[in-house]
Amino acid sequence: MDLGIVQTHTFLTLLGGGSVTSAELAKAMRFAPILVAADGGAHFAISEGIVPEAVIGDFDSLADRARGAIPRERFHQVDEQDTTDFEKCLARIRAPLILGVGLTGKRRDHELAAYHALMRYPVQRCLLIAEEDIIMLCPPKMSIDLPRGTRVSLFPMAPVNVSSTGLKWELSELALEPGRRIGTSNAALGGLVELSVNKPNLLVILPVDKLSELIAALEVNSNQWPP
């Protein structure tokens, strides 16, 4: 059954209830003008004078002031407690790219759950925008043009084999695994960085000022995990 509540051919901003600033939200919406709120993320949207196209979640964090400011038909309550609000959104959004803000910071358990959600829905192209970083799940293959010295961190959420070109410390079918070996604090040599992985288990972390480069790279690279 198709659970698509929000379906668009335009990039979409997903706003959670974690740490977010006006500037971060505005930056995301310049690239992705459609806004969906995950439960309590609706509060920040309303405080910014923005009415979300949809609010999705179990609504355990939703105050009356948000309910009164958003048309009733835009609320989509999902009562089950086996998934987070972010997961509920990822399962119900159909968009070519999702920019997630307010999904990191504040509570570390919520932030870890957000990374878990990226792995649960690898078919979704979703970039999490944090204060200093952009975090995404690596597709099977990706290429991005980066200036020399740009920080490129690779963090395995489960065992994964990684190959690369264009990095200071190259990887060749290197096995990464939490608690054994990770690939943080690598750096671009300048020019094209190419990554390939055998499973949807690797987080790629780049500086937040490389958002436009990453979006451009994903538009060119159609390669993604199958549904």
N, C-alpha and C positions, 0 to 999 in steps of 0.2 A: 504494500500500500504506500502510495506517495504521500509523505507527510508535509510536503512543501506548503508552508503558510505564506511565506514571502518569496516570490519568484520574480527575478529581474535580470535583465541583460546588462545592467549597470553595476559598477563596483558598489559595495555596501559597507557602511560603518556599523559595527556592533559595539554597543556601549554597555559595559558592566558596572558593578558597584564598587570596584576597587579604586586605586589611586589614579586620578586623571585631572588634568588642568584644562582650562579654557583653550589654551594654545594647542595642546595635544589633540583635543577634539576638533578644533578648527582645521588643523593640519590634515587630519584623517579625512574630514569631510570635503576638503578641497579635491582630494583624489576620488572619494567615494561618498557622493552627496546624499544617498539614501541612508537614513538612520533607523536602526532597530535597537531597542533597549532590552537587555536581559534583566528582568525583574527590577531590582532597586536601582539599576542604572537609569531608569526613567526619571528619578529625582534630579539627577544632575542635568539631564536634557532639559527638563522644565525650567530649572534655575538659569539655564543659558538661553531661554526663550525659544527652544526648539521642541516641536511636538513630534515624537517618533512615529514612523509609519506603522510600527507594531511593537508591542511589549509581550515578551514570551517568558514564561517561568512558572514556578509554583506560587509566586506572589507572597511568600512568607516575609519578604522585605519591603513590600509595597505599601506606602502610606496613603491615606485618604487624599492628601493634597495632589498627588500624582494622578490618582483615579479621577479627580474632579477636573483636571486640566487636559485630559486626553480623551478623545471620543471612545465610547464604550466598545464599539466594534473593532477597535484596534488592540484590544486585550485578548491574549490567547493563553488561557490558564492550562497548565499541564500538572496534574496533581501528584503523579508518581514521584517517589523519593529515591529511586535507584540511580538517578543521574543528576548532575549539577545543572544549574540554569544555563550555563554556557553550552553544555552538551545538548540540552533541550533545543537551544537555538540552532546549533550546527546541524541537528537532525531535521530541522524544519525550514532552513533557508536554502534557496537555490539562487546562487549568484556566481559570476565568474571569478570574483575575488572578494574576500572579507577582510577588512581592516579592524582588528579588535583593540579597543582602548578601554581602560578601566577594568582590565582583567588580570592585572598584576599589581603588586604592591599591597600595602596595608597588611593583610593576613597571608602568611606564607603557605598555609594549608590551601587557601583558595588559589594561590599562584601555582602550586604544584598540581592542583586539580585541573587548572587550565592547560598545562603541558600534557597531562593525561588525556584531556579531551582532544587535543591535536592528534594524538596517536589513535584514538578511537575512531576518528573521522578523517582518515588520510586522504580521501577523495576531495575534501574541501581544501581550496586554496585559501589559507587564512594566515595573516601576519599579525602577531601580537606586538603592539607598540607600547614600549615601556619608557621610563624616564630617560634612559641612556641607550637602550637597545631595541632592536627588532628581533623577534624570535619566530621561527617558522619550522615546520616539518619539512625536511629535505625530500624533494621528489626523486624519482629514480635517477634522473640526470638533470643537472642545472648548470648554466653558464652565466656569469655576471662579470662585467667590466668594473674593476676597482682600482683606485689609486694605490701606489706603492705604500706599504706600511699599514693599510687598513686592517683593523683587527677582524679576524675571522675565527670564531670559536665553534667547535663541533662537540656536541654533548650527546652521547648515546643514552636513550631511555631504556634500551634493551639491547642484546647482542646484535651487532650489525657490521658488515664489511664495507669499508670506505676506500675509494680511490680519488685522487685529486691531481690537478695540474695547476700551476700558477700560485702555489703557496710556498712560503719560506721553508716549511718542513713538509715535504710531499708525502702523500699516503698512497700505497699501492696494495689494494685489497687488504688493508690493515683491519684487523678485528678489534673493534671497540666494544666496551661493555662496562656498565656501571660497577664500581668497586674494583675494577681491574685496570682498564685503560681508557682515558678520555682524550679529547683533542682540543682543549680550550687554548686561547691566547696564541693561535697561529696568526700569520700575517700574509697579506697579498704581496706578490712581487711587483705588481704594477701591470695592468692589462687584464686579460681574460683569466678568471678563476673558474675551473670546471670541477664539478663534484659528481660522483656517482655512488649509489648505495644499493644494496641488494634487498633491503627491507625498509618499511616506513617507520624506522626506529630512531632516527637521528634528528636532533634539533640543530639548526643553523642559527647562530647569533651574530648579528652585525651591528655596528654603531647606528643609532637612530637617524643620523644625518644622511644615511645612504638609502633612505626609504624610496626616493624616486628611482634610483638605480635598480633597486630590487624589484619594484613594480614593473619597470621596463623589461627587466630580464624575464620575469614570469610571463609577460605578454608575448615575448618572443619564443620562450620555451613552453611548448604545449604539453610536454611530457608530464604526466601525473599518474598517481596510483589509480588503478581501476577500481570501480565500485564493488 
